[in-house]
């Protein structure tokens, strides 16, 4: 039996999706429902559903952030009010989506596509590129205008503040409202959330590999995939391997 999770902060939409999905797909088992992103992430880790219907704009984590942090082989269907640019990105990445207000016809098309994918045992599509695109769009829009990337960071360790070149940063890690700056000389802290910092970094040099981790690709020496399909990165100057969430594993297929 195929399992699914519904995540949306609008109770009426969750009720609509549940009723219509069960009418169109009686064998579908809706194992959990979430009213915010944090709850959705917890329930996905617990139940590992085959499908997650994720609202993009939810309290706590957004649907994009939830998808970025998923490690289980779960297919994502975004429920979105995004513009046509984002919708085109979904289609190009073979992802499915539901535009609000969700119609019976569009939901039926989604169910047909999902049933076909499971009947054919089709692999879960690589959604890393579309998640990167949507993250940038959600953070303030995608633009073709050239901009100056961040070159220096003033970060603290204890009571001392250091001037650090971004080229010396091995990786950044989110810590609530702060960001940990990891260099070969140790950890430093800046009072800027990772999502905000990401907008100022050079996307060709700094790659997001997990919801809370952005790595300087110049320091990545190798990647490793274990028997369960989990990918980790070896970073020069750092002793521990860094985990890569499933959403970003496609970035390292050639390594």
N, C-alpha and C positions, 0 to 999 in steps of 0.2 A: 504494500500500500504506500502510495506517495504521500509524504508529509509536508506541511507548510506552516509558516509563521506569518502573522499579519502584524505590522507595526505602523501605527498612525495615531497622532494625538487627537484626531477627530473621531469620537465614538460612533457617530452616525455613519461615517465612511467605513469604519471597520465592520459595522453591522451589515452594511450594504454588500461589502466584499465577501463576507462570510456567507450570507444567504445566497448570493448569486453564484459564488464559486461552488457551493455544495449542490446547487441546482444544475449547474453545467457539468460538474465533476463529482458525482455522488461518492466515488471511491476515495476522494481526497480526504486526508486526515489532517485537520487544522489542529496542531498540537499545542499552540500557544498564541497569545495575543499580547502586544506591548503598546503602551501609550506614550513612550518616549524612547530616545535612542539608547540610553544607558540600560534600560530594561530589555530592549531588543537584543543588545550585544550579549547580555547575560543569558537570555533564553536561547539564543542561537548556539552559544557555547554548550549549553546544557542539553538541548534536544537535537542539535545538528540536523535541522530540517532539510529536506530536498530542495525546497523553494522558500525564499524570504521575500515577501511583499513589503518594501521599505518606502515610507514617505521620505522625501528628501529633506524637508524642513520639519524637524521635530525638536522639542526641548531636549537639553542634554546633548548627546551626540547627534549629529545629522545622519540621515540615511547614508550619505557618502562616507562619513567617518565609520559608521557601523560596517559597511561593506569593505572598507580598507582594512579593518581589523579582523576580518573573518579568516579562519584557517580551514574550516570544514568545507567539503565539496558541496556548497549550497549555491543554487542558481538564484540570481537576484532579479527581481522585477521592481523597478523604481516606479513609485507613484509620484507624479511631478506636475507642477504648474510652470515648468521652465519654458523658455522660448524655443522657437524653431531651430535655432543653432544647436542647442543641447539635444533636441530630439534627433537631429541629423547625426549627431555623434553616437547616440544610442544605436541607430540603425546601422551605421558603419561598423560598429563593434559587435554586431549580432546579438545585442542585448534586447530585452523586451522592456517595455515601459507602459504606463497607463497615465494618460493626461487627465487632470482634473478639469471639469467634473467627469468622473468615469462613467462611460456609457455601457449598456448591455452588449452592444455590438463589438466594441473594442475589447471588452473583457472576454467575450467569446473567442475572438481572434487570438488573444493571449493564451487562453486555455488550449486551443487547438495546437498552437506552436509548442507549448510545453508538453502536451501529451505525445506529440510526434517525436520530440527530443528524447523523452524517456523510453518510448517504444523502440527507438533506434539505438538506445544506449549511447547517445551522442555525448562527447566529453563536455564538461562545464567550460564555457568560453573564457578566454583570457580577457579580463576587463581592466587590466592595469592602465592602459592608455586612456580609456574613457574616464576612469576615476581621476586620473591626473588632470584631465581636461576640465572635468566638472569641479574639481577642487579649486582650480584657478578661477573658473567662472564664478563660483560661489564666493570667493574671496574678494571679488571686485571686478570681474569681467575679463575676458580675453581680449587683448589689444595687439595690433601689429606695430604700434609705435615703439621705437627703441627706447630703452630706459637704462639708467645707470644702476648697475648691480652693486650690492653692498660689498665693500672692500675691507673695512675694519670694524671690529666689535670691541666695545668697552664692557668687560665682564669681570665679576668679582670672585675672589676666593678668600673667605674669611673677611678681614677688614681691609684687604688690599684690592684695588681695582687695576686691571691689566688692559693694555691695548693689544688686541690680538688680530692678526691678519686672518681673513676668512680662509686663505689658502692653507693655513696651518691647522684648521679644524678638521678632525677626523670624522666626526658626526655630531649631530644635534639630537637631543632627546627631550621630549615633553615632560614637564613636571608641574602639572596643574597650570597656574598662571605664569609660571617661569619656564625657562629653557636651560637645560644643562648643555654646556659647550665642552665637548671632549677633545682634548689635544694630546699630543705625545707627552706633555708636561703635567697632565692631570685634568681634573674637572673644574670648570668655572660656571658661574651662574649669571644669566641676564634676566631682567624683569620684563620680558616680552614673550607672549605665548608663541608656540612653534608655528601655528597657522598664520600668524601675522608676520613672523620672521621669514617664512617661506616665500612670501611675495617679493622680498627684496633680494633673494638669492638667485644666482645664475642656474637655471634649470638644467643646463647641459653639464654642469659640474656637480650639483647637489641633487641627488635622487631620493625621493621618498620611497622607503622600503617597508614601512609599517605606519600605522596611524600615528604613532608617537616617535618615529625615528626618520631622520633625514641624513643620508650618508654622503660624504665627499667621495665621489667615484674614483678620484685619482689615487685614493689610498686603499681601494679594494683590491686585494691580491688574488682572491679566488672565491668561488662559491661551492657549496657542497649540498647535495640532496640525499637525505637518509632514506631508509627503507619504507617509511611512511609518507614519503613525498615532501617532507618539510625541508625548506631551503635555509641555509645559514651562510653568512658572509665572513670571510677572514679579512680583517682590516689591519694594515701595517701600523705598528705602534700601539696596538690594543690587543690584550691577551685573550679576551673572550670572544667567541663568535657572536655575530648579530643575527637574530632571526628575521626572516623575510615573510610577511604575511602572504597568503595565497593570492590576494589581489595583485601583488607585484612580482610574483615569481617569474612571469613571462619576460621581465626585463633582463633576466640572467640566463636565458636558455642557451646563449652562445658562449657562456663563460665555462 
